[in-house]
Amino acid sequence: MSACPETERFAALLRSLKSRSGLSYEALARKSGLAGSTLHRYCRGTSVPQDYGSAHRLATVCGATPDELRTLHRLWALADAARAAAAGAGEAEEHTADDETAERTEDTGPAASPATGTGTGTGSNADPAGEPGPTRAGEPGPTRGGEPGTDRAGEPGPTRAGEPGPTRVGEPGTDRAGEPGPTRVGEPGADPVGEPDAAPGPRPAGWSRRRRLRTSVVTAALIAAVSVCAWALSNGRAPVGGGRGTGDDRPLFSVNCPPVIAMGEHDGCVREVQRLLHAKGADIGVDGNFGPQTLRRVTAFQVLAGLQPNGVVGEPTKKALYTSRVRMDVWSPRKVRQRVREVFPEVPDKAVAIADCQSFLDPLHILPNTNGTRNWGVFQISDARLRELGGTPREALEPEWNIQAARKLWSRDRDFGDWPHCERAADAPRSPTPRHSPATTRPPR
């Protein structure tokens, strides 16, 4: 079983539904259109569907109730978020291991050659590249180990005219680079052998400087990370709501809200989601109840913002709700009705009745189907028809594109066969309604 509790709860519900149905994996595979091995992995908890549609089809075949479907959707959202977090942590660990390997390679360098006794930073006369430093014309030859007068690159330090010569044993002094001279016996920094004027142990040029710089950078980064975490926790514990949500004070990222907000929840976090959607122009009530209308508006926002339209409010959707400039203002029902009449001059009344039946003349209406597909927009263009017409969900939520697409479908046979249920409703006889109420009807003259 999976070690992730979110995945295990999701898998447990699938196992319960399968057991209740009495169907084998082969029978479920035939009815749901999924592979038997795939269903087995989902029920064992070793895999989570990439899209909720697969789980929805499986649960529907097993006879899940609407409440069970809502619970399954929420558990899938949590398992999907946990899977994404685990994948991100794995990538971070891989990058950290690569960085540590590179750091060890930089610090140690290649080993010294046993034939020459030289290598990167091992010879007493090594230059910054780790190779023996040739003596320049007119300068003293290389110093032997333990003799004074070597510069910091390990090369012999010639004395210029007018400059002090090499320091004598036991006297302080500086070489030409301005660095402290050899330490006396017994003083801090003396050679481990305890001999006077002993040269420092061999190290590559710039090694200690890079080490100090790296240590300083890492320390500063840790201090900054701890400070940011402390600030975030102190600012995120405030209660959700209160008309906040500007700047960095974002209630959806506080400890009061779960990582994923999904259908079926009823709390202040849902109210904050609804408030943000309403501020972007969405027609939605702010009641704190994550019901079908909130699900449709969240999905529509995700489509318009370029996010995965899964209908749950995870971290990407939370960020977009605060930062995206997407507007959800759409045509009014009156404008939709007028445009439908213009595009369908042959059957204006019936076309309006079909659109009203399908979406209540709402351009952002989204309806999920039992097989995991969706219908989009004014005329509820299905995913299959959308692919056939070469459109996208974002285009289907644009009322003009949607109405014109419905016109193309109608023009094939000049009927509304793509909407059989609503076509029957539109053809049903209606009760006559008087044009005037009895109080305003004029008596005959």
C-alpha positions in Angstrom: 0.0 0.0 0.0 1.0 3.6 -0.5 2.7 5.4 2.4 0.7 8.6 1.5 -2.5 8.8 3.7 -4.3 10.9 1.1 -3.7 8.3 -1.6 -4.8 5.5 0.7 -8.1 7.1 1.6 -8.8 7.7 -2.1 -7.9 4.0 -2.9 -10.0 2.8 0.1 -13.1 4.4 -1.3 -12.5 2.9 -4.7 -12.1 -0.6 -3.2 -15.3 -0.1 -1.2 -17.2 0.8 -4.3 -15.8 -2.1 -6.3 -16.5 -4.6 -3.5 -20.1 -3.4 -3.3 -20.6 -3.6 -7.0 -19.6 -7.3 -7.0 -17.8 -6.8 -10.4 -14.4 -8.1 -11.3 -11.6 -6.0 -12.6 -12.2 -7.4 -16.1 -15.9 -6.5 -15.9 -15.2 -3.0 -14.6 -12.6 -2.5 -17.3 -15.1 -3.3 -20.0 -17.8 -1.1 -18.6 -15.5 1.9 -17.8 -13.2 1.7 -20.8 -10.1 1.6 -18.6 -7.4 -1.2 -18.5 -7.8 -3.8 -15.8 -4.2 -3.3 -14.6 -4.9 0.4 -14.3 -8.0 -0.1 -12.2 -6.0 -2.5 -10.0 -3.3 0.1 -9.3 -5.9 2.7 -8.5 -7.6 0.4 -6.0 -4.3 -0.6 -4.4 -3.2 3.0 -4.0 0.0 2.6 -6.0 -1.2 5.1 -8.6 -3.5 8.2 -8.8 -5.4 9.1 -12.0 -4.0 12.1 -13.7 -7.5 13.4 -14.3 -10.6 12.9 -12.2 -12.6 11.6 -15.1 -11.2 8.1 -14.9 -12.1 7.8 -11.2 -15.6 9.2 -12.0 -16.2 6.7 -14.7 -15.1 3.8 -12.4 -17.3 5.1 -9.5 -20.3 5.5 -11.7 -20.0 2.0 -13.1 -19.9 0.8 -9.5 -23.2 2.6 -8.7 -21.8 5.4 -6.6 -24.3 7.9 -5.1 -24.0 11.7 -5.7 -22.7 12.1 -2.1 -20.1 9.4 -2.8 -19.1 11.0 -6.0 -18.5 14.3 -4.2 -16.5 12.6 -1.6 -14.5 10.8 -4.2 -13.8 14.1 -6.0 -12.5 15.7 -2.9 -10.3 12.6 -2.0 -8.9 12.6 -5.5 -8.0 16.3 -5.3 -6.1 15.7 -2.0 -4.3 12.6 -3.4 -3.4 14.5 -6.6 -2.0 17.4 -4.6 0.0 15.0 -2.4 1.5 13.3 -5.5 2.5 16.6 -7.0 4.2 17.7 -3.7 6.0 14.4 -3.5 7.3 14.7 -7.1 8.5 18.2 -6.3 10.3 17.1 -3.2 12.0 14.3 -5.2 13.3 16.7 -7.8 14.6 19.0 -5.0 16.5 16.2 -3.4 18.1 15.2 -6.7 19.3 18.8 -7.4 20.7 19.0 -3.8 22.6 15.7 -4.3 24.1 17.0 -7.6 25.1 20.3 -5.9 26.8 18.5 -3.0 28.7 16.3 -5.5 29.9 19.3 -7.4 31.0 21.0 -4.2 33.0 18.0 -3.1 34.7 17.9 -6.5 35.5 21.6 -6.3 36.9 21.3 -2.8 39.1 18.2 -3.2 40.2 18.4 -6.8 42.2 15.7 -8.6 44.7 13.6 -6.6 48.4 14.3 -6.7 50.5 12.4 -9.1 52.7 9.9 -7.2 55.4 10.2 -9.8 55.9 14.0 -9.4 54.4 14.7 -6.1 52.4 17.5 -7.6 48.7 18.0 -8.2 46.0 20.5 -7.6 47.1 22.5 -4.6 49.6 20.0 -3.2 53.0 21.4 -4.2 54.7 24.1 -2.1 55.4 26.0 -5.4 51.9 25.5 -6.9 50.3 28.4 -8.9 46.5 29.0 -8.8 45.9 26.4 -11.4 47.7 23.8 -9.2 50.7 23.4 -11.5 54.4 24.1 -10.5 55.2 27.8 -10.8 58.2 28.4 -13.0 60.8 30.8 -11.8 60.9 34.1 -13.7 64.1 35.4 -15.0 66.1 37.3 -12.4 64.1 36.0 -9.5 65.2 33.6 -6.8 64.5 29.9 -7.4 61.8 28.0 -5.6 61.9 27.9 -1.9 62.3 24.6 -0.1 59.7 23.4 2.3 59.9 25.3 5.7 61.8 28.3 4.3 60.3 31.8 4.6 59.7 34.1 1.7 56.8 32.4 -0.2 53.9 34.4 -1.5 50.3 33.3 -1.1 50.3 31.6 -4.5 53.1 29.3 -3.3 55.7 30.9 -5.6 58.9 32.4 -4.3 58.5 36.0 -3.2 61.3 38.1 -4.5 62.3 41.1 -2.5 62.1 44.4 -4.4 64.5 47.3 -4.0 63.7 49.3 -0.9 61.3 46.7 0.5 62.0 44.8 3.7 63.6 41.4 3.2 62.3 38.1 4.6 61.4 38.1 8.2 63.9 36.5 10.6 62.9 33.7 12.9 60.8 34.9 15.8 60.2 38.4 14.4 56.8 39.5 13.0 56.7 40.8 9.5 54.8 40.9 6.3 55.7 39.6 2.8 55.2 41.8 -0.2 51.5 40.9 -0.5 50.9 42.5 3.0 50.0 39.2 4.6 51.3 38.2 8.0 54.7 36.5 8.1 55.6 33.1 9.7 54.4 32.6 13.3 56.7 31.8 16.1 56.9 28.5 17.7 54.0 28.0 20.2 51.9 30.8 18.8 48.5 30.2 17.3 48.8 29.2 13.7 52.2 27.6 14.1 53.1 24.6 11.9 51.9 21.3 13.3 55.5 20.0 13.4 56.4 22.9 15.7 59.4 24.1 13.7 60.0 27.8 13.3 59.4 29.4 10.0 57.5 26.4 8.8 55.4 27.1 5.7 51.6 26.6 6.0 50.2 23.3 4.9 49.7 23.0 1.1 46.3 24.1 -0.1 45.0 25.3 -3.5 45.1 29.0 -4.2 42.0 30.8 -3.1 40.6 27.7 -1.3 40.1 29.3 2.1 38.6 32.4 0.4 36.0 30.3 -1.5 35.3 28.3 1.6 34.6 31.4 3.6 32.4 32.9 0.8 30.4 29.8 0.4 29.8 29.5 4.2 28.7 33.1 4.3 26.2 32.7 1.5 24.7 29.5 2.9 24.4 31.1 6.4 22.7 34.2 4.9 20.3 32.0 2.9 19.3 30.0 6.0 18.7 33.1 8.1 16.6 34.6 5.3 14.5 31.3 4.9 13.9 31.1 8.7 12.9 34.8 8.8 10.4 34.3 5.9 8.9 31.2 7.4 8.5 33.0 10.8 6.9 36.0 9.1 4.5 33.8 7.0 3.4 31.8 10.1 2.8 35.0 12.1 0.8 36.6 9.4 -1.1 33.5 8.3 -2.7 32.6 11.6 -5.2 35.4 11.4 -8.8 34.3 11.0 -10.1 33.9 7.4 -12.3 36.7 6.1 -12.6 40.2 7.5 -12.3 41.8 4.0 -8.6 41.1 3.8 -6.7 39.6 0.8 -4.5 42.5 -0.4 -0.8 42.5 -0.6 0.8 39.4 1.0 -1.9 39.0 3.5 -3.8 36.1 1.8 -6.2 34.1 3.8 -6.2 31.1 1.4 -2.6 30.5 2.3 -3.1 30.7 6.1 -3.0 27.6 8.4 -6.8 27.9 8.6 -7.3 26.7 5.0 -6.5 23.2 3.7 -4.0 22.7 0.8 -6.9 21.8 -1.5 -10.4 23.3 -1.3 -13.0 21.1 -3.1 -16.7 20.5 -3.6 -18.7 19.6 -0.4 -16.8 22.0 1.9 -18.6 24.7 3.8 -16.4 27.2 5.7 -14.7 30.6 5.5 -12.1 29.3 3.0 -14.8 28.6 0.5 -16.3 32.1 1.2 -12.9 33.6 0.4 -12.8 31.7 -2.9 -16.3 32.9 -3.8 -15.4 36.5 -2.8 -12.3 36.5 -5.1 -14.4 35.1 -8.0 -17.1 37.7 -7.4 -14.5 40.4 -7.4 -13.4 39.2 -10.9 -16.9 39.6 -12.2 -18.3 36.1 -11.7 -22.0 35.7 -11.0 -21.8 33.7 -7.8 -23.2 33.9 -4.3 -20.8 34.3 -1.4 -22.3 31.9 1.1 -19.3 29.7 2.0 -20.9 26.6 0.4 -18.8 24.8 -2.3 -21.7 23.5 -4.3 -22.3 22.9 -8.1 -22.4 26.7 -8.9 -19.0 27.3 -7.2 -17.6 24.2 -9.0 -18.7 25.6 -12.3 -17.3 29.1 -11.6 -14.0 27.6 -10.3 -13.6 25.5 -13.4 -14.4 28.4 -15.7 -11.8 30.6 -13.9 -9.2 27.9 -14.4 -9.9 27.7 -18.1 -9.7 31.4 -18.5 -6.5 31.6 -16.4 -4.8 28.8 -18.4 -4.8 26.3 -15.5 -5.8 22.7 -15.4 -9.7 22.7 -15.2 -10.0 20.2 -12.4 -12.6 22.1 -10.4 -10.6 22.1 -7.1 -8.8 25.0 -5.6 -5.2 23.9 -5.1 -2.1 26.1 -4.8 -1.9 27.2 -8.5 -5.6 28.3 -8.4 -5.1 30.1 -5.1 -2.2 32.1 -6.5 -4.1 32.9 -9.7 -7.2 34.0 -7.7 -5.0 36.7 -6.0 -2.7 37.6 -8.9 -4.5 36.9 -12.2 -6.1 39.8 -14.1 -8.7 37.5 -15.6 -12.2 39.0 -15.8 -15.3 36.8 -15.7 -17.8 39.5 -16.8 -19.9 37.9 -19.5 -22.9 38.7 -21.7 -26.2 39.2 -19.9 -29.0 36.7 -20.6 -30.8 39.5 -22.6 -27.8 40.0 -24.9 -27.3 36.2 -25.3 -31.0 35.8 -26.3 -30.7 38.7 -28.8 -27.6 37.3 -30.4 -29.1 33.8 -30.7 -32.1 35.2 -32.5 -29.8 37.0 -34.9 -27.7 33.9 -35.7 -30.8 31.7 -36.1 -33.2 33.8 -38.1 -35.0 30.7 -39.4 -35.9 29.4 -36.0 -35.2 32.2 -33.5 -37.7 31.1 -30.8 -36.7 27.4 -30.8 -33.0 28.3 -30.8 -33.4 30.5 -27.7 -35.4 27.8 -26.0 -32.7 25.3 -26.7 -30.0 27.6 -25.3 -32.1 28.5 -22.3 -32.7 24.8 -21.6 -29.0 23.9 -21.9 -27.3 26.7 -19.9 -29.9 29.2 -18.7 -28.3 31.5 -21.2 -25.1 31.5 -19.1 -21.9 31.7 -21.2 -19.8 30.3 -18.4 -22.0 27.3 -17.7 -20.0 24.1 -17.5 -21.6 20.7 -16.9 -19.6 17.6 -16.0 -20.9 14.3 -17.5 -20.9 10.9 -15.8 -18.1 9.6 -18.1 -15.7 12.4 -17.1 -16.3 14.7 -20.1 -17.8 18.2 -20.0 -20.2 20.4 -21.9 -19.3 24.0 -22.4 -21.0 27.4 -22.7 -24.3 28.7 -24.0 -25.2 25.7 -26.1 -23.2 23.2 -24.0 -20.8 22.1 -26.7 -19.5 18.6 -25.7 -15.8 17.7 -25.7 -16.3 15.4 -28.7 -18.0 18.2 -30.7 -15.4 20.6 -29.6 -12.6 18.5 -31.0 -14.6 18.0 -34.2 -15.0 21.7 -34.6 -11.3 22.4 -33.8 -12.2 24.5 -30.7 -10.9 24.7 -27.2 -12.8 25.0 -23.8 -11.6 28.6 -23.6 -13.2 29.4 -27.0 -16.4 27.5 -26.0 -16.8 29.9 -23.1 -16.9 32.8 -25.5 -20.6 33.4 -26.3 -20.1 34.4 -29.9 -17.9 31.4 -30.8 -20.3 29.1 -29.0 -23.4 30.4 -30.8 -21.7 30.2 -34.2 -20.6 26.6 -33.4 -24.2 25.7 -32.6 -25.2 27.2 -35.9 -22.7 25.0 -37.7 -24.1 21.9 -36.0 -27.7 22.9 -36.7 -26.9 23.6 -40.4 -25.9 20.0 -41.1 -29.4 18.7 -41.0 -31.2 21.9 -40.1 -32.4 20.5 -36.8 -31.3 20.4 -33.2 -30.5 16.7 -33.0 -27.4 17.5 -31.0 -29.7 18.5 -28.1 -32.4 15.9 -28.1 -33.5 16.4 -24.5 -33.9 20.2 -24.9 -35.4 19.8 -28.4 -38.3 17.7 -27.0 -38.7 20.3 -24.2 -38.8 23.1 -26.7 -41.4 21.3 -28.9 -43.7 20.5 -25.9 -46.9 22.5 -25.9 -47.0 25.4 -23.5 -49.9 26.6 -21.4 -51.4 29.8 -22.9 -50.7 32.9 -20.8 -52.9 36.0 -21.1 -51.3 39.1 -22.4 -53.0 41.3 -19.8 -54.0 40.7 -16.2 -57.6 40.9 -15.3 -57.1 44.2 -13.5 -55.7 45.8 -16.6 -57.9 44.3 -19.3 -60.1 46.8 -20.9 -63.8 46.0 -21.1 -65.2 45.8 -24.6 -66.7 48.9 -26.0 
